[in-house]
């Protein structure tokens, strides 16, 4: 009756990052940090986990001398998020 929940998305911070990325074309690290209230270190680790899973694409560049990390949700990430929400609904009914 109950569907398995994706353990990667069941983390509050990773779920928040995915939710934010669904609503924008892309978001940089500074924006995600401000929106989630996460520490830089924790956010960096969670972004790496989502990237390794193929749920997001991470691009690192420089803007002048400052590093810039930009994240974008992938089709695999959208599908995983949709399935997570669908499966979560089986617990709510």
N, CA, C and O atoms as a GROMACS GRO file, in nm:
protein
  372
    1UNK      N    1   0.082  -0.119   0.000
    1UNK     CA    2   0.000   0.000   0.000
    1UNK      C    3   0.087   0.127   0.000
    1UNK      O    4   0.064   0.219  -0.078
    2UNK      N    5   0.186   0.130   0.087
    2UNK     CA    6   0.274   0.247   0.093
    2UNK      C    7   0.389   0.230  -0.004
    2UNK      O    8   0.451   0.124  -0.010
    3UNK      N    9   0.417   0.333  -0.079
    3UNK     CA   10   0.525   0.332  -0.176
    3UNK      C   11   0.655   0.374  -0.108
    3UNK      O   12   0.654   0.451  -0.013
    4UNK      N   13   0.766   0.322  -0.158
    4UNK     CA   14   0.896   0.362  -0.106
    4UNK      C   15   0.925   0.507  -0.142
    4UNK      O   16   0.897   0.551  -0.253
    5UNK      N   17   0.982   0.579  -0.046
    5UNK     CA   18   1.022   0.718  -0.070
    5UNK      C   19   1.170   0.720  -0.104
    5UNK      O   20   1.251   0.651  -0.041
    6UNK      N   21   1.205   0.800  -0.203
    6UNK     CA   22   1.344   0.814  -0.246
    6UNK      C   23   1.425   0.870  -0.128
    6UNK      O   24   1.403   0.985  -0.088
    7UNK      N   25   1.518   0.792  -0.072
    7UNK     CA   26   1.594   0.840   0.043
    7UNK      C   27   1.679   0.964   0.012
    7UNK      O   28   1.709   1.043   0.102
    8UNK      N   29   1.716   0.980  -0.112
    8UNK     CA   30   1.794   1.098  -0.150
    8UNK      C   31   1.711   1.226  -0.137
    8UNK      O   32   1.763   1.331  -0.100
    9UNK      N   33   1.583   1.217  -0.169
    9UNK     CA   34   1.496   1.334  -0.162
    9UNK      C   35   1.429   1.349  -0.026
    9UNK      O   36   1.365   1.451   0.000
   10UNK      N   37   1.444   1.249   0.060
   10UNK     CA   38   1.376   1.254   0.189
   10UNK      C   39   1.448   1.344   0.290
   10UNK      O   40   1.398   1.366   0.400
   11UNK      N   41   1.563   1.394   0.252
   11UNK     CA   42   1.635   1.490   0.334
   11UNK      C   43   1.572   1.628   0.315
   11UNK      O   44   1.544   1.669   0.203
   12UNK      N   45   1.551   1.698   0.425
   12UNK     CA   46   1.485   1.829   0.419
   12UNK      C   47   1.559   1.927   0.328
   12UNK      O   48   1.497   1.996   0.247
   13UNK      N   49   1.690   1.935   0.341
   13UNK     CA   50   1.766   2.032   0.262
   13UNK      C   51   1.768   1.993   0.114
   13UNK      O   52   1.750   2.079   0.028
   14UNK      N   53   1.790   1.865   0.084
   14UNK     CA   54   1.789   1.824  -0.057
   14UNK      C   55   1.652   1.844  -0.119
   14UNK      O   56   1.641   1.884  -0.235
   15UNK      N   57   1.547   1.817  -0.043
   15UNK     CA   58   1.411   1.839  -0.093
   15UNK      C   59   1.387   1.988  -0.118
   15UNK      O   60   1.323   2.024  -0.216
   16UNK      N   61   1.438   2.072  -0.030
   16UNK     CA   62   1.424   2.217  -0.048
   16UNK      C   63   1.497   2.265  -0.173
   16UNK      O   64   1.444   2.345  -0.250
   17UNK      N   65   1.618   2.215  -0.194
   17UNK     CA   66   1.695   2.253  -0.313
   17UNK      C   67   1.620   2.212  -0.439
   17UNK      O   68   1.607   2.291  -0.533
   18UNK      N   69   1.571   2.089  -0.442
   18UNK     CA   70   1.498   2.041  -0.559
   18UNK      C   71   1.372   2.124  -0.582
   18UNK      O   72   1.340   2.158  -0.696
   19UNK      N   73   1.300   2.156  -0.476
   19UNK     CA   74   1.179   2.237  -0.488
   19UNK      C   75   1.209   2.374  -0.546
   19UNK      O   76   1.136   2.424  -0.631
   20UNK      N   77   1.317   2.435  -0.499
   20UNK     CA   78   1.356   2.566  -0.551
   20UNK      C   79   1.394   2.557  -0.698
   20UNK      O   80   1.356   2.644  -0.777
   21UNK      N   81   1.468   2.454  -0.735
   21UNK     CA   82   1.515   2.441  -0.873
   21UNK      C   83   1.401   2.410  -0.970
   21UNK      O   84   1.412   2.440  -1.089
   22UNK      N   85   1.293   2.352  -0.921
   22UNK     CA   86   1.178   2.326  -1.007
   22UNK      C   87   1.113   2.456  -1.056
   22UNK      O   88   1.054   2.460  -1.164
   23UNK      N   89   1.126   2.561  -0.977
   23UNK     CA   90   1.059   2.686  -1.009
   23UNK      C   91   1.141   2.787  -1.087
   23UNK      O   92   1.093   2.895  -1.122
   24UNK      N   93   1.267   2.752  -1.114
   24UNK     CA   94   1.355   2.846  -1.185
   24UNK      C   95   1.431   2.771  -1.294
   24UNK      O   96   1.442   2.648  -1.290
   25UNK      N   97   1.484   2.844  -1.389
   25UNK     CA   98   1.564   2.781  -1.494
   25UNK      C   99   1.696   2.729  -1.437
   25UNK      O  100   1.741   2.619  -1.470
   26UNK      N  101   1.757   2.810  -1.349
   26UNK     CA  102   1.879   2.773  -1.280
   26UNK      C  103   1.893   2.863  -1.159
   26UNK      O  104   1.828   2.968  -1.150
   27UNK      N  105   1.977   2.822  -1.065
   27UNK     CA  106   1.997   2.902  -0.944
   27UNK      C  107   2.142   2.888  -0.900
   27UNK      O  108   2.201   2.780  -0.909
   28UNK      N  109   2.199   2.999  -0.854
   28UNK     CA  110   2.336   2.990  -0.807
   28UNK      C  111   2.341   2.957  -0.658
   28UNK      O  112   2.240   2.964  -0.588
   29UNK      N  113   2.459   2.920  -0.614
   29UNK     CA  114   2.480   2.876  -0.477
   29UNK      C  115   2.435   2.982  -0.376
   29UNK      O  116   2.374   2.948  -0.274
   30UNK      N  117   2.464   3.107  -0.404
   30UNK     CA  118   2.430   3.215  -0.312
   30UNK      C  119   2.278   3.222  -0.293
   30UNK      O  120   2.230   3.239  -0.181
   31UNK      N  121   2.203   3.210  -0.401
   31UNK     CA  122   2.056   3.212  -0.395
   31UNK      C  123   2.005   3.093  -0.314
   31UNK      O  124   1.920   3.109  -0.226
   32UNK      N  125   2.056   2.974  -0.344
   32UNK     CA  126   2.010   2.854  -0.273
   32UNK      C  127   2.042   2.862  -0.124
   32UNK      O  128   1.962   2.820  -0.041
   33UNK      N  129   2.158   2.916  -0.092
   33UNK     CA  130   2.198   2.932   0.048
   33UNK      C  131   2.105   3.028   0.120
   33UNK      O  132   2.062   3.002   0.232
   34UNK      N  133   2.074   3.139   0.055
   34UNK     CA  134   1.985   3.239   0.115
   34UNK      C  135   1.843   3.184   0.134
   34UNK      O  136   1.780   3.208   0.237
   35UNK      N  137   1.794   3.112   0.035
   35UNK     CA  138   1.658   3.060   0.041
   35UNK      C  139   1.642   2.946   0.142
   35UNK      O  140   1.537   2.934   0.205
   36UNK      N  141   1.744   2.864   0.157
   36UNK     CA  142   1.733   2.749   0.247
   36UNK      C  143   1.781   2.778   0.388
   36UNK      O  144   1.743   2.709   0.483
   37UNK      N  145   1.864   2.880   0.404
   37UNK     CA  146   1.920   2.910   0.535
   37UNK      C  147   2.027   2.811   0.578
   37UNK      O  148   2.064   2.806   0.695
   38UNK      N  149   2.076   2.732   0.485
   38UNK     CA  150   2.176   2.629   0.515
   38UNK      C  151   2.315   2.691   0.526
   38UNK      O  152   2.341   2.800   0.475
   39UNK      N  153   2.403   2.620   0.592
   39UNK     CA  154   2.542   2.664   0.595
   39UNK      C  155   2.606   2.630   0.460
   39UNK      O  156   2.557   2.542   0.389
   40UNK      N  157   2.711   2.698   0.427
   40UNK     CA  158   2.780   2.673   0.300
   40UNK      C  159   2.828   2.529   0.290
   40UNK      O  160   2.811   2.464   0.186
   41UNK      N  161   2.886   2.478   0.397
   41UNK     CA  162   2.938   2.342   0.395
   41UNK      C  163   2.829   2.238   0.375
   41UNK      O  164   2.844   2.148   0.293
   42UNK      N  165   2.720   2.250   0.449
   42UNK     CA  166   2.611   2.154   0.437
   42UNK      C  167   2.547   2.161   0.299
   42UNK      O  168   2.520   2.058   0.237
   43UNK      N  169   2.522   2.282   0.251
   43UNK     CA  170   2.462   2.297   0.119
   43UNK      C  171   2.552   2.238   0.011
   43UNK      O  172   2.504   2.173  -0.082
   44UNK      N  173   2.680   2.260   0.022
   44UNK     CA  174   2.776   2.207  -0.076
   44UNK      C  175   2.770   2.055  -0.080
   44UNK      O  176   2.770   1.996  -0.188
   45UNK      N  177   2.766   1.991   0.036
   45UNK     CA  178   2.760   1.845   0.043
   45UNK      C  179   2.631   1.794  -0.020
   45UNK      O  180   2.633   1.696  -0.094
   46UNK      N  181   2.520   1.859   0.008
   46UNK     CA  182   2.390   1.813  -0.044
   46UNK      C  183   2.381   1.835  -0.195
   46UNK      O  184   2.323   1.752  -0.266
   47UNK      N  185   2.436   1.944  -0.244
   47UNK     CA  186   2.439   1.968  -0.388
   47UNK      C  187   2.523   1.860  -0.457
   47UNK      O  188   2.486   1.810  -0.563
   48UNK      N  189   2.636   1.824  -0.396
   48UNK     CA  190   2.719   1.718  -0.452
   48UNK      C  191   2.642   1.586  -0.461
   48UNK      O  192   2.653   1.515  -0.562
   49UNK      N  193   2.566   1.552  -0.359
   49UNK     CA  194   2.488   1.429  -0.359
   49UNK      C  195   2.383   1.429  -0.470
   49UNK      O  196   2.365   1.328  -0.539
   50UNK      N  197   2.314   1.541  -0.487
   50UNK     CA  198   2.213   1.552  -0.593
   50UNK      C  199   2.278   1.546  -0.730
   50UNK      O  200   2.224   1.485  -0.823
   51UNK      N  201   2.394   1.607  -0.744
   51UNK     CA  202   2.467   1.605  -0.870
   51UNK      C  203   2.514   1.464  -0.903
   51UNK      O  204   2.499   1.418  -1.017
   52UNK      N  205   2.570   1.394  -0.806
   52UNK     CA  206   2.618   1.256  -0.827
   52UNK      C  207   2.503   1.163  -0.869
   52UNK      O  208   2.524   1.070  -0.947
   53UNK      N  209   2.384   1.188  -0.818
   53UNK     CA  210   2.267   1.106  -0.853
   53UNK      C  211   2.212   1.142  -0.991
   53UNK      O  212   2.128   1.070  -1.045
   54UNK      N  213   2.258   1.254  -1.047
   54UNK     CA  214   2.208   1.298  -1.177
   54UNK      C  215   2.078   1.376  -1.168
   54UNK      O  216   2.012   1.400  -1.269
   55UNK      N  217   2.041   1.418  -1.047
   55UNK     CA  218   1.917   1.493  -1.028
   55UNK      C  219   1.934   1.641  -1.064
   55UNK      O  220   1.838   1.707  -1.102
   56UNK      N  221   2.056   1.691  -1.050
   56UNK     CA  222   2.085   1.829  -1.088
   56UNK      C  223   2.216   1.831  -1.167
   56UNK      O  224   2.296   1.738  -1.160
   57UNK      N  225   2.234   1.938  -1.240
   57UNK     CA  226   2.358   1.963  -1.314
   57UNK      C  227   2.424   2.084  -1.248
   57UNK      O  228   2.360   2.186  -1.226
   58UNK      N  229   2.552   2.071  -1.219
   58UNK     CA  230   2.626   2.178  -1.152
   58UNK      C  231   2.733   2.230  -1.247
   58UNK      O  232   2.810   2.154  -1.304
   59UNK      N  233   2.734   2.362  -1.262
   59UNK     CA  234   2.834   2.428  -1.346
   59UNK      C  235   2.913   2.526  -1.258
   59UNK      O  236   2.855   2.612  -1.193
   60UNK      N  237   3.044   2.510  -1.258
   60UNK     CA  238   3.130   2.599  -1.179
   60UNK      C  239   3.210   2.687  -1.273
   60UNK      O  240   3.280   2.639  -1.362
   61UNK      N  241   3.198   2.817  -1.252
   61UNK     CA  242   3.268   2.915  -1.333
   61UNK      C  243   3.326   3.022  -1.241
   61UNK      O  244   3.317   3.013  -1.118
   62UNK      N  245   3.385   3.122  -1.303
   62UNK     CA  246   3.432   3.238  -1.228
   62UNK      C  247   3.364   3.362  -1.284
   62UNK      O  248   3.350   3.378  -1.405
   63UNK      N  249   3.324   3.449  -1.193
   63UNK     CA  250   3.271   3.579  -1.231
   63UNK      C  251   3.373   3.680  -1.179
   63UNK      O  252   3.374   3.717  -1.062
   64UNK      N  253   3.459   3.724  -1.270
   64UNK     CA  254   3.576   3.800  -1.228
   64UNK      C  255   3.669   3.704  -1.157
   64UNK      O  256   3.710   3.602  -1.214
   65UNK      N  257   3.703   3.736  -1.032
   65UNK     CA  258   3.788   3.647  -0.954
   65UNK      C  259   3.707   3.562  -0.856
   65UNK      O  260   3.763   3.481  -0.782
   66UNK      N  261   3.577   3.579  -0.856
   66UNK     CA  262   3.490   3.508  -0.763
   66UNK      C  263   3.436   3.380  -0.825
   66UNK      O  264   3.387   3.382  -0.938
   67UNK      N  265   3.445   3.267  -0.753
   67UNK     CA  266   3.386   3.144  -0.805
   67UNK      C  267   3.234   3.153  -0.804
   67UNK      O  268   3.176   3.216  -0.716
   68UNK      N  269   3.171   3.089  -0.900
   68UNK     CA  270   3.024   3.089  -0.910
   68UNK      C  271   2.979   2.947  -0.942
   68UNK      O  272   3.024   2.886  -1.039
   69UNK      N  273   2.890   2.895  -0.859
   69UNK     CA  274   2.834   2.762  -0.878
   69UNK      C  275   2.687   2.778  -0.914
   69UNK      O  276   2.610   2.840  -0.841
   70UNK      N  277   2.650   2.721  -1.028
   70UNK     CA  278   2.511   2.731  -1.076
   70UNK      C  279   2.453   2.591  -1.086
   70UNK      O  280   2.518   2.499  -1.137
   71UNK      N  281   2.331   2.575  -1.036
   71UNK     CA  282   2.264   2.445  -1.036
   71UNK      C  283   2.139   2.453  -1.123
   71UNK      O  284   2.069   2.554  -1.129
   72UNK      N  285   2.113   2.341  -1.190
   72UNK     CA  286   1.996   2.330  -1.276
   72UNK      C  287   1.940   2.189  -1.260
   72UNK      O  288   2.016   2.092  -1.260
   73UNK      N  289   1.809   2.178  -1.247
   73UNK     CA  290   1.748   2.046  -1.232
   73UNK      C  291   1.749   1.974  -1.367
   73UNK      O  292   1.732   2.037  -1.472
   74UNK      N  293   1.769   1.843  -1.364
   74UNK     CA  294   1.771   1.763  -1.486
   74UNK      C  295   1.636   1.694  -1.505
   74UNK      O  296   1.552   1.695  -1.415
   75UNK      N  297   1.616   1.636  -1.622
   75UNK     CA  298   1.493   1.560  -1.648
   75UNK      C  299   1.481   1.445  -1.548
   75UNK      O  300   1.372   1.416  -1.500
   76UNK      N  301   1.594   1.380  -1.518
   76UNK     CA  302   1.593   1.272  -1.419
   76UNK      C  303   1.550   1.325  -1.283
   76UNK      O  304   1.477   1.258  -1.210
   77UNK      N  305   1.595   1.445  -1.249
   77UNK     CA  306   1.558   1.507  -1.122
   77UNK      C  307   1.411   1.541  -1.115
   77UNK      O  308   1.347   1.521  -1.012
   78UNK      N  309   1.357   1.593  -1.224
   78UNK     CA  310   1.213   1.626  -1.229
   78UNK      C  311   1.132   1.498  -1.211
   78UNK      O  312   1.034   1.497  -1.135
   79UNK      N  313   1.171   1.393  -1.279
   79UNK     CA  314   1.101   1.265  -1.269
   79UNK      C  315   1.109   1.210  -1.127
   79UNK      O  316   1.009   1.163  -1.073
   80UNK      N  317   1.227   1.215  -1.066
   80UNK     CA  318   1.244   1.166  -0.929
   80UNK      C  319   1.159   1.246  -0.831
   80UNK      O  320   1.099   1.189  -0.740
   81UNK      N  321   1.154   1.378  -0.849
   81UNK     CA  322   1.074   1.463  -0.762
   81UNK      C  323   0.925   1.431  -0.778
   81UNK      O  324   0.853   1.418  -0.678
   82UNK      N  325   0.880   1.418  -0.901
   82UNK     CA  326   0.739   1.384  -0.926
   82UNK      C  327   0.703   1.251  -0.862
   82UNK      O  328   0.598   1.239  -0.800
   83UNK      N  329   0.790   1.151  -0.876
   83UNK     CA  330   0.765   1.020  -0.815
   83UNK      C  331   0.765   1.029  -0.663
   83UNK      O  332   0.685   0.963  -0.597
   84UNK      N  333   0.853   1.110  -0.607
   84UNK     CA  334   0.859   1.128  -0.462
   84UNK      C  335   0.727   1.185  -0.411
   84UNK      O  336   0.671   1.135  -0.313
   85UNK      N  337   0.678   1.287  -0.477
   85UNK     CA  338   0.552   1.350  -0.436
   85UNK      C  339   0.436   1.250  -0.450
   85UNK      O  340   0.351   1.239  -0.362
   86UNK      N  341   0.434   1.179  -0.562
   86UNK     CA  342   0.329   1.080  -0.585
   86UNK      C  343   0.332   0.972  -0.477
   86UNK      O  344   0.228   0.936  -0.423
   87UNK      N  345   0.449   0.923  -0.445
   87UNK     CA  346   0.461   0.820  -0.343
   87UNK      C  347   0.430   0.872  -0.204
   87UNK      O  348   0.373   0.800  -0.122
   88UNK      N  349   0.466   0.995  -0.177
   88UNK     CA  350   0.435   1.056  -0.047
   88UNK      C  351   0.285   1.065  -0.027
   88UNK      O  352   0.236   1.049   0.085
   89UNK      N  353   0.211   1.090  -0.133
   89UNK     CA  354   0.065   1.101  -0.124
   89UNK      C  355   0.001   0.971  -0.076
   89UNK      O  356  -0.108   0.974  -0.018
   90UNK      N  357   0.067   0.856  -0.098
   90UNK     CA  358   0.010   0.730  -0.051
   90UNK      C  359   0.010   0.723   0.102
   90UNK      O  360  -0.066   0.647   0.161
   91UNK      N  361   0.095   0.802   0.167
   91UNK     CA  362   0.100   0.806   0.313
   91UNK      C  363  -0.006   0.900   0.370
   91UNK      O  364  -0.047   0.886   0.485
   92UNK      N  365  -0.049   0.995   0.290
   92UNK     CA  366  -0.142   1.097   0.336
   92UNK      C  367  -0.287   1.051   0.330
   92UNK      O  368  -0.370   1.093   0.410
   93UNK      N  369  -0.316   0.964   0.236
   93UNK     CA  370  -0.455   0.919   0.218
   93UNK      C  371  -0.506   0.842   0.336
   93UNK      O  372  -0.621   0.798   0.335
   0.00000   0.00000   0.00000
